[in-house]
Each structure stands twice: as C-alpha cells, then as structure tokens.
Amino acid sequence: MRTTLLLTLALCLASLSSFAQKADTAVVTKFANRSISIGLLVNDLEASKHFYIDLLGLVETRRFPIDEDFGTRSGLSDGVPFEVFIVKPEGADEATEIKLVQFKNPLNQQADGPIQGSNGVRYMTLFVEDVMAVVERLKADGIELEGECPLKLGNGADFVVVKDPDGVFVELIGRGE
C-alpha cells in the first residue's frame, strides 16, 4: 500500500512538473493595443451605420480608405479599393472596434438561420446600461426581437437578440426598466 501511495505521489509530481514546464513555455504575446477590431462586410453601409449608430448608440471613431495598391499588396481585396468605417462605444478607448466595409458590388448575401448556419462572425455581444431603451429605438424602427426576447438572465440582467441589416446576430445585455 505504501509503495502504491509513493508511486501515485511520484506520478502526480511528475505531471505537475510537466504542466509547469508547459506553462513556462506557453506563447505570450504582448499586444500594443488591448482592443480588438472586427471587420464586417456589409451590403448597405448606410443601413448598417443607421443600425449601429442611430439604433444601438455606437459612435463613429474614424474612417480611412484602402487604395488599390494597399488592397493588392496586403492581400485584402485583390486591388479593389474600399473605405473602412469604424464604430464603437463612446468614450471606451479600449473597446472592441467594429469596422464596417462595403464594396461597390456587394455580394448581397445575408446570413440566414441560426448562428450555426455558417462559419465566420455570426454574432456579437454589446453590454449596455439600459437594454429596454435600446429595444424601444429598435422596435420604433421596425427591428424585430429574436426568439422570446427580452429574457431575464440568472443575474437579473435583461438579454435581447436582434439581427443587423446583414443578418449578424447582436446580443444586448444589461439592466432593464
């Protein structure tokens, strides 16, 4: 019994040592900026700006063009120029940026069905202070809530899901009335 106990202890220590070595060799990237930017290709830039700015309350932080040369050299667009329009929560310097991009000849492909219906960016979550105020703006604009929303989460927060003009699911979480 004592031998079994010692052998088990030795194996545990060896496993911990192996785990510690792996943790010491884990890749650590030091990011220059703590925010993340996500690009959404949209079919109608004006409709998307209306949705994200006028209805959800994000603000334009900047915009910039990508010319033919950079589009080619970067591998982003095979030389097709485009403009990047960036929105995010006001005053939140380190918040995730949403880059809205429309090409002159959009694909006119709207995501369909639930989030597992296709790969890629299918949904995002925005944490807002007053979910129901946003819901009122959305409903006044004819935007329907998904499922049986609004729902109450276990922590008492309200949870709402809507779709943007291109079918991307947007979760809104925050306090209600």
N, C-alpha and C positions, 0 to 999 in steps of 0.2 A: 504494500500500500504506500509506504514511504517512497519507494522508488518511482511509483506511478505519479505521486504528487510532485516529486522533484522533476520528473520528466515533463509533466504538464507545465510546471512553472518555467522550466527552461525554454519550452516551445513558445510560451506567452512572451517571455523576454525577447526571444529571437524575433518574434512577429512585431513587437513594439519597436525594436531596433531597426528592422526593415522599414516599418512605417515612418519612423523618424528620418531615416536616410532619404526616403522618397519625398517627404515634406521639405527636407533641406534642398533637394534638387528640383523642386517644382519651379516652373517658369513663372516669373513675376515681371509684369510689365508696368513700368512707371508711366502713367498717362499724363500728357501735358495739359489735358483738359478733362475734368470729371464728368462732363456732359457727353451724351451720345447723340448723333444726328442720324435720323432715319429718313430716307428718300421715298416719297410716294409718287408714282407716276399717275397722273390724273387725266381724265378725258376732257374735263371742263374746268380750267383754272379758276374762272370767276365763280362758278358754283362751289368749288372747294374752298376758296377764300371766304365766301359768304358763310359756309358751314363752320369752318374752323375759327373765323374771327367774329362774325356777327352773331352766330348762334352759340358756339362753345365759349367764346370770350378770350381766345388766344390773341396775341398781338404780333404784327409783322416786326421782326427784329432786323432783318436786312434782306437784300436780294442781290444777285450777281449773275452776269451772263457767262456761259461757257461757249467759246467760239469754236469754229470748225477745227482749227489746229489742235486745241487742247482736247476736244472731243475725240480726235483721232489718236493723238499721242498717248492719252490716258487710257484708251480702250473703252471709254464710257459709251460713246454714241456713234462710232464709225463716222465721225466728221459732221454729224448733224448738230447744228447749234441749238442751244436751249437756254432758258433762264431758270435759275433756282430762286424760289420764293420761300423764305424761312419764317415759321411761326412758332411761338412757344408761350408759356405763361408769362404775364407781365411781371417784371422785377425779379424773375427767377433766373439769374445768370447761369447757374449750373444745371438748369432743367434740360431735359431731352428736347432737341430741336426736331421739328417736322419740316422736311424740305419738300415743298410741292413743286412738281415739274410737269409741264405739259409740252408735248411736241406738236409741231404744226399739223401732222397727220396722226392723231391719236388712234390707238387700237380699238377704241370703243368696246372694250371688254370689261364688263362689270363682274366682279366676283359674285358667285351665286351660291346659295345654300349656306349651310352652317360652316363654322371655321375649319372643319376638317375637309372641306370641299376642294381645297387646292393648297399647294405649298406657298411659301413666301409670307410676307407680312399680311396677316388676316385680321388682327385686332390690336388695339392699344387700350391702355387704361389711363384715364385722367382723374386725378383726385381733386375735387372741387369742394368749396366750403358750403355751398347751398345747391344741392342737386335739383331740388324742385324748381328753383328759379331758372335753371338751365332748361329743365323739362318744359316749363311754360313757354320759353322762347322757341324751343324745337317744335312743340305742338302748334304754336301760332303760325309757324312757317310750314306746317303740313308734314313734318317729320314724324313718323310713327315709331313708337317704342317697340322693341322686340320682345317676344315671349309674353310673360305675365308681369312685366316690369311696370312700376317700380317694385323691387323686392327689398325686404329688410334682411341685413346680414346679422350674424350672431353678435357682433359688437354694437348693434343698433344703427349702423350706418345704412343709408339708402344706396341701392345698387340699380343702375339703369343701363340698358344696352340699346344703342341706335346704330344705324349704318350711315356712313358718309356718302356723298354722291356717287362714289365708285364701288360701294358695297363693302368697304372696310368697316368691321365692327368697332365701335367705340364704347368702352365701358366708362361709366361715370360713377364714382364712388364718393360719398360724403354725407354730411348731415342733411336731413330733410327739412320739413317745415319747422 
